[in-house]
Structure formats: structure tokens, C-alpha cells
């Protein structure tokens, strides 16, 4: 299953998507950090971050996503 997100609110409502494997986060231009809820997707294998213009760093919690094999960042 793949989901494309452009809203932090939507991400917060996705607690039940523990089997999600592909996630694209798009156009979070006002935030400097990734959403904390990201670590709840323990089956995530591919994470795409696009147009996250103010992103300053990646959280250490990303290392807890043990199935994550691909991190793709564009326009960040």
C-alpha cells in the first residue's frame, strides 16, 4: 500500500496503518521537522520526502524503522 501525504493532520489520523510499506510526504513547506507519527509506521520500506523546503535535519527515530530500505528526498 502506498499513501501520499500533504497534510500533517492526515498523518496524525493514520495510526492504524501499521502495515504501510510506502509513504510519500509532500509539500510540508512550513515545518523544519518530520512528523513524530512517522515512527509508528514500523513496516515502512520506502519513504519519499518531497518539497519539504524548511527541513533542517532528520530525526534519529528514523533508525528505528528497521525495514526502511529507501529514503528518497527531493527539493528539501
C-alpha positions in Angstrom: 0.0 0.0 0.0 1.3 3.5 -0.9 -0.1 6.7 0.5 0.9 10.3 -0.5 0.5 12.9 2.3 0.4 16.6 2.1 -1.2 17.2 5.5 0.1 16.7 9.0 -3.4 16.3 10.2 -4.0 13.4 7.9 -0.8 11.7 9.1 -1.9 12.0 12.7 -5.1 10.2 11.9 -3.3 7.2 10.3 -2.4 5.3 13.5 -4.0 2.2 12.2 -1.8 1.9 9.1 0.9 -0.2 10.7 1.3 -2.3 7.6 2.0 0.7 5.4 5.2 0.0 3.3 5.5 3.0 1.1 4.9 6.6 2.1 5.4 9.9 0.2 5.3 13.1 2.3 4.8 16.1 0.0 4.8 19.9 0.5 5.3 20.5 4.2 6.9 23.8 3.4 6.3 25.4 6.9 7.9 22.8 9.1 11.5 22.2 9.9 11.0 18.6 11.3 9.3 15.4 10.1 6.1 14.5 11.9 6.6 12.4 15.0 3.9 10.0 13.9 6.2 8.7 11.2 7.9 6.3 13.6 4.5 4.4 14.0 4.8 3.0 10.5 7.0 0.1 11.5 6.6 -1.8 8.2 7.7 1.2 6.1 10.2 0.2 3.5 10.2 3.3 1.2 10.0 6.9 2.4 9.8 9.7 -0.1 10.1 13.3 1.2 9.4 15.9 -1.5 9.1 19.7 -1.3 9.8 19.8 2.4 11.5 23.2 2.0 12.3 24.1 5.6 13.5 20.7 6.7 16.7 21.1 8.7 17.5 17.6 9.9 16.3 14.0 10.0 15.2 12.6 13.4 17.2 9.8 15.0 14.0 7.9 15.3 14.2 7.0 11.6 16.8 4.5 12.6 14.0 2.6 14.5 12.3 1.9 11.2 14.2 -1.3 10.7 12.5 -2.3 7.4 13.3 1.1 5.8 15.5 0.4 2.8 15.0 3.5 0.7 14.9 7.2 1.7 14.3 9.5 -1.3 14.5 13.3 -0.7 13.8 15.9 -3.4 13.6 19.7 -3.0 14.3 19.6 0.7 
